[in-house]
Amino acid sequence: MTKHPCVYILSSPNKNVLYIGVTSNLPARVWQHKSKVVEGFTYKYNVSKLVYYEAHDSMESAITREKQLKTWNRAWKEHLVAKMNPEWKDLYKELF
């Protein structure tokens, strides 16, 4: 299986909660969030709308970027999402 390291941001339907994650299989990982197959933060707060992602050449660089984004304040994260996805649409539906 080919791995495609990605950093992604999920949102709750009302945009009150954001979640930043990293994965090597974006479609499968977002499906897990949407299907609520794993209990945890995204399950508890109904966070499953893919609003941002960025591909990386290596898992190491994706993890470094994930850690960087997690230190950002809320306004910076919202600006990042809005640059790629101004309407905050669920990109999962368009991509997969």
N, CA and C atoms as a LAMMPS dump frame, in Angstrom:
ITEM: TIMESTEP
0
ITEM: NUMBER OF ATOMS
288
ITEM: BOX BOUNDS ff ff ff
-5.0000000000000000e+02 5.0000000000000000e+02
-5.0000000000000000e+02 5.0000000000000000e+02
-5.0000000000000000e+02 5.0000000000000000e+02
ITEM: ATOMS id mol type element x y z
1 1 1 N 0.843 -1.182 0
2 1 2 C 0 0 0
3 1 3 C 0.886 1.241 0
4 2 1 N 0.594 2.174 -0.857
5 2 2 C 1.341 3.424 -0.922
6 2 3 C 0.855 4.358 0.179
7 3 1 N 1.798 4.934 0.875
8 3 2 C 1.453 5.864 1.942
9 3 3 C 1.536 7.288 1.419
10 4 1 N 0.575 8.102 1.833
11 4 2 C 0.515 9.511 1.451
12 4 3 C 0.356 10.336 2.72
13 5 1 N 1.468 10.716 3.36
14 5 2 C 1.379 11.477 4.609
15 5 3 C 0.638 12.794 4.424
16 6 1 N -0.289 13.053 5.302
17 6 2 C -1.094 14.281 5.268
18 6 3 C -1.326 14.801 6.675
19 7 1 N -1.409 16.108 6.768
20 7 2 C -1.917 16.784 7.958
21 7 3 C -3.318 17.238 7.587
22 8 1 N -4.248 17.133 8.508
23 8 2 C -5.621 17.508 8.19
24 8 3 C -6.263 18.23 9.37
25 9 1 N -7.284 19.026 9.044
26 9 2 C -8.063 19.695 10.064
27 9 3 C -9.523 19.32 9.861
28 10 1 N -10.14 18.888 10.942
29 10 2 C -11.554 18.588 10.962
30 10 3 C -12.262 19.648 11.788
31 11 1 N -13.534 19.866 11.473
32 11 2 C -14.348 20.837 12.195
33 11 3 C -15.65 20.184 12.624
34 12 1 N -16.219 20.703 13.687
35 12 2 C -17.582 20.321 14.051
36 12 3 C -18.519 21.061 13.091
37 13 1 N -19.763 20.637 12.978
38 13 2 C -20.688 21.284 12.032
39 13 3 C -20.829 22.797 12.243
40 14 1 N -20.775 23.257 13.486
41 14 2 C -20.946 24.682 13.768
42 14 3 C -19.609 25.44 13.851
43 15 1 N -18.518 24.787 13.531
44 15 2 C -17.156 25.356 13.534
45 15 3 C -16.658 25.747 14.931
46 16 1 N -17.31 25.277 15.975
47 16 2 C -16.866 25.6 17.325
48 16 3 C -15.627 24.822 17.74
49 17 1 N -15.452 23.629 17.174
50 17 2 C -14.349 22.766 17.575
51 17 3 C -13.524 22.399 16.349
52 18 1 N -12.199 22.498 16.488
53 18 2 C -11.277 22.073 15.436
54 18 3 C -10.409 20.945 15.967
55 19 1 N -10.022 20.053 15.064
56 19 2 C -9.135 18.943 15.409
57 19 3 C -8.063 18.865 14.333
58 20 1 N -6.818 18.754 14.756
59 20 2 C -5.704 18.612 13.818
60 20 3 C -5.124 17.217 13.988
61 21 1 N -4.942 16.527 12.857
62 21 2 C -4.4 15.185 12.893
63 21 3 C -3.417 14.951 11.765
64 22 1 N -2.77 13.797 11.815
65 22 2 C -1.824 13.388 10.789
66 22 3 C -2.106 11.925 10.457
67 23 1 N -1.945 11.572 9.194
68 23 2 C -2.225 10.204 8.771
69 23 3 C -1.455 9.886 7.494
70 24 1 N -1.334 8.619 7.198
71 24 2 C -0.743 8.208 5.923
72 24 3 C -1.823 7.74 4.947
73 25 1 N -3.084 7.763 5.407
74 25 2 C -4.196 7.344 4.557
75 25 3 C -5.397 8.24 4.873
76 26 1 N -5.452 9.388 4.252
77 26 2 C -6.479 10.386 4.558
78 26 3 C -7.909 9.882 4.36
79 27 1 N -8.227 9.241 3.234
80 27 2 C -9.614 8.784 3.07
81 27 3 C -10.058 7.837 4.185
82 28 1 N -9.214 6.894 4.529
83 28 2 C -9.576 5.922 5.568
84 28 3 C -9.687 6.584 6.936
85 29 1 N -8.78 7.484 7.237
86 29 2 C -8.794 8.127 8.545
87 29 3 C -10.011 9.028 8.717
88 30 1 N -10.359 9.795 7.702
89 30 2 C -11.538 10.656 7.806
90 30 3 C -12.796 9.801 7.884
91 31 1 N -12.831 8.711 7.146
92 31 2 C -13.971 7.787 7.234
93 31 3 C -14.143 7.295 8.663
94 32 1 N -13.011 6.978 9.333
95 32 2 C -13.082 6.535 10.731
96 32 3 C -13.703 7.617 11.618
97 33 1 N -13.299 8.861 11.403
98 33 2 C -13.887 9.958 12.183
99 33 3 C -15.384 10.081 11.893
100 34 1 N -15.75 10.059 10.616
101 34 2 C -17.152 10.22 10.233
102 34 3 C -18.024 9.067 10.737
103 35 1 N -17.478 7.87 10.724
104 35 2 C -18.228 6.683 11.137
105 35 3 C -18.209 6.473 12.643
106 36 1 N -17.415 7.274 13.33
107 36 2 C -17.315 7.205 14.791
108 36 3 C -16.954 5.798 15.274
109 37 1 N -16.01 5.174 14.582
110 37 2 C -15.589 3.82 14.956
111 37 3 C -14.58 3.816 16.096
112 38 1 N -13.985 4.975 16.387
113 38 2 C -13.024 5.073 17.48
114 38 3 C -13.502 6.158 18.439
115 39 1 N -13.69 5.783 19.694
116 39 2 C -14.098 6.775 20.679
117 39 3 C -12.903 7.654 21.017
118 40 1 N -13.165 8.893 21.279
119 40 2 C -12.104 9.836 21.608
120 40 3 C -12.609 11.253 21.411
121 41 1 N -11.681 12.178 21.212
122 41 2 C -12.007 13.596 21.1
123 41 3 C -13.013 13.873 19.991
124 42 1 N -12.74 13.377 18.774
125 42 2 C -13.629 13.689 17.65
126 42 3 C -14.998 13.027 17.817
127 43 1 N -15.025 11.885 18.432
128 43 2 C -16.294 11.198 18.721
129 43 3 C -17.101 12.021 19.721
130 44 1 N -16.438 12.421 20.793
131 44 2 C -17.094 13.154 21.879
132 44 3 C -17.663 14.497 21.424
133 45 1 N -16.921 15.212 20.57
134 45 2 C -17.311 16.558 20.176
135 45 3 C -17.902 16.649 18.759
136 46 1 N -18.222 15.506 18.159
137 46 2 C -18.844 15.452 16.825
138 46 3 C -18.029 16.232 15.79
139 47 1 N -16.759 15.909 15.706
140 47 2 C -15.836 16.591 14.79
141 47 3 C -15.497 15.621 13.657
142 48 1 N -16.055 15.873 12.463
143 48 2 C -15.815 14.94 11.366
144 48 3 C -15.833 15.593 9.985
145 49 1 N -15.9 16.887 9.932
146 49 2 C -15.97 17.604 8.652
147 49 3 C -14.554 17.986 8.221
148 50 1 N -14.073 17.398 7.136
149 50 2 C -12.729 17.679 6.633
150 50 3 C -12.726 19.056 5.972
151 51 1 N -12.048 20.012 6.612
152 51 2 C -12.055 21.375 6.076
153 51 3 C -10.693 21.81 5.539
154 52 1 N -9.641 21.034 5.819
155 52 2 C -8.302 21.409 5.366
156 52 3 C -7.41 20.171 5.371
157 53 1 N -6.501 20.116 4.421
158 53 2 C -5.477 19.069 4.428
159 53 3 C -4.283 19.56 3.637
160 54 1 N -3.15 18.995 3.92
161 54 2 C -1.951 19.269 3.129
162 54 3 C -1.116 17.999 3.075
163 55 1 N -0.651 17.682 1.88
164 55 2 C 0.153 16.487 1.654
165 55 3 C 1.621 16.79 1.944
166 56 1 N 2.34 15.765 2.384
167 56 2 C 3.765 15.89 2.688
168 56 3 C 4.533 14.745 2.04
169 57 1 N 5.816 14.967 1.842
170 57 2 C 6.669 13.95 1.224
171 57 3 C 7.035 12.833 2.186
172 58 1 N 7.018 13.123 3.473
173 58 2 C 7.372 12.11 4.46
174 58 3 C 6.494 12.249 5.692
175 59 1 N 6.362 11.167 6.42
176 59 2 C 5.587 11.206 7.654
177 59 3 C 6.275 12.108 8.674
178 60 1 N 7.58 12.137 8.642
179 60 2 C 8.32 12.994 9.565
180 60 3 C 7.953 14.475 9.366
181 61 1 N 7.91 14.911 8.124
182 61 2 C 7.558 16.315 7.868
183 61 3 C 6.091 16.582 8.198
184 62 1 N 5.219 15.606 7.973
185 62 2 C 3.803 15.77 8.314
186 62 3 C 3.628 15.899 9.831
187 63 1 N 4.339 15.095 10.586
188 63 2 C 4.251 15.156 12.045
189 63 3 C 4.802 16.482 12.564
190 64 1 N 5.898 16.94 11.97
191 64 2 C 6.461 18.233 12.359
192 64 3 C 5.452 19.347 12.111
193 65 1 N 4.793 19.313 10.971
194 65 2 C 3.796 20.335 10.634
195 65 3 C 2.584 20.241 11.561
196 66 1 N 2.144 19.028 11.861
197 66 2 C 1.015 18.847 12.784
198 66 3 C 1.33 19.492 14.128
199 67 1 N 2.518 19.235 14.638
200 67 2 C 2.92 19.808 15.932
201 67 3 C 2.962 21.329 15.857
202 68 1 N 3.432 21.861 14.724
203 68 2 C 3.475 23.309 14.54
204 68 3 C 2.067 23.897 14.568
205 69 1 N 1.155 23.311 13.787
206 69 2 C -0.213 23.82 13.711
207 69 3 C -0.917 23.765 15.062
208 70 1 N -0.623 22.758 15.845
209 70 2 C -1.266 22.629 17.152
210 70 3 C -0.85 23.739 18.115
211 71 1 N 0.277 24.399 17.842
212 71 2 C 0.696 25.509 18.704
213 71 3 C 0.072 26.835 18.28
214 72 1 N -0.513 26.882 17.095
215 72 2 C -1.099 28.118 16.57
216 72 3 C -2.356 28.5 17.347
217 73 1 N -2.636 29.796 17.371
218 73 2 C -3.885 30.223 17.997
219 73 3 C -5.053 29.972 17.036
220 74 1 N -6.23 30.077 17.565
221 74 2 C -7.449 29.754 16.801
222 74 3 C -7.581 30.611 15.533
223 75 1 N -7.302 31.895 15.626
224 75 2 C -7.447 32.792 14.471
225 75 3 C -6.524 32.376 13.329
226 76 1 N -5.308 31.979 13.643
227 76 2 C -4.368 31.549 12.597
228 76 3 C -4.879 30.288 11.911
229 77 1 N -5.406 29.359 12.697
230 77 2 C -5.94 28.114 12.134
231 77 3 C -7.132 28.412 11.223
232 78 1 N -8.014 29.289 11.668
233 78 2 C -9.17 29.648 10.855
234 78 3 C -8.744 30.321 9.554
235 79 1 N -7.722 31.163 9.629
236 79 2 C -7.203 31.826 8.425
237 79 3 C -6.625 30.793 7.449
238 80 1 N -5.9 29.822 7.971
239 80 2 C -5.319 28.762 7.135
240 80 3 C -6.424 27.998 6.407
241 81 1 N -7.458 27.626 7.128
242 81 2 C -8.582 26.907 6.517
243 81 3 C -9.252 27.781 5.46
244 82 1 N -9.511 29.031 5.796
245 82 2 C -10.229 29.935 4.894
246 82 3 C -9.471 30.185 3.596
247 83 1 N -8.138 30.159 3.644
248 83 2 C -7.349 30.335 2.416
249 83 3 C -7.588 29.194 1.44
250 84 1 N -7.68 27.978 1.941
251 84 2 C -7.866 26.809 1.08
252 84 3 C -9.344 26.544 0.812
253 85 1 N -10.167 26.813 1.801
254 85 2 C -11.561 26.399 1.764
255 85 3 C -12.431 27.529 2.342
256 86 1 N -12.612 28.618 1.578
257 86 2 C -13.315 29.798 2.103
258 86 3 C -14.726 29.527 2.623
259 87 1 N -15.392 28.544 2.069
260 87 2 C -16.765 28.239 2.493
261 87 3 C -16.822 27.175 3.587
262 88 1 N -15.676 26.681 3.991
263 88 2 C -15.586 25.631 5.013
264 88 3 C -16.454 24.429 4.632
265 89 1 N -16.413 24.063 3.344
266 89 2 C -17.153 22.894 2.861
267 89 3 C -16.47 21.624 3.356
268 90 1 N -17.216 20.536 3.362
269 90 2 C -16.644 19.233 3.699
270 90 3 C -15.897 18.713 2.477
271 91 1 N -14.585 18.774 2.515
272 91 2 C -13.759 18.382 1.376
273 91 3 C -13.774 16.874 1.138
274 92 1 N -14.13 16.106 2.131
275 92 2 C -14.199 14.652 1.983
276 92 3 C -15.154 14.269 0.861
277 93 1 N -16.282 14.945 0.812
278 93 2 C -17.294 14.645 -0.223
279 93 3 C -16.763 14.936 -1.616
280 94 1 N -15.926 15.943 -1.749
281 94 2 C -15.375 16.312 -3.068
282 94 3 C -14.19 15.442 -3.464
283 95 1 N -13.394 15.073 -2.494
284 95 2 C -12.158 14.332 -2.779
285 95 3 C -12.367 12.829 -2.932
286 96 1 N -13.292 12.277 -2.175
287 96 2 C -13.423 10.814 -2.15
288 96 3 C -14.844 10.423 -2.461
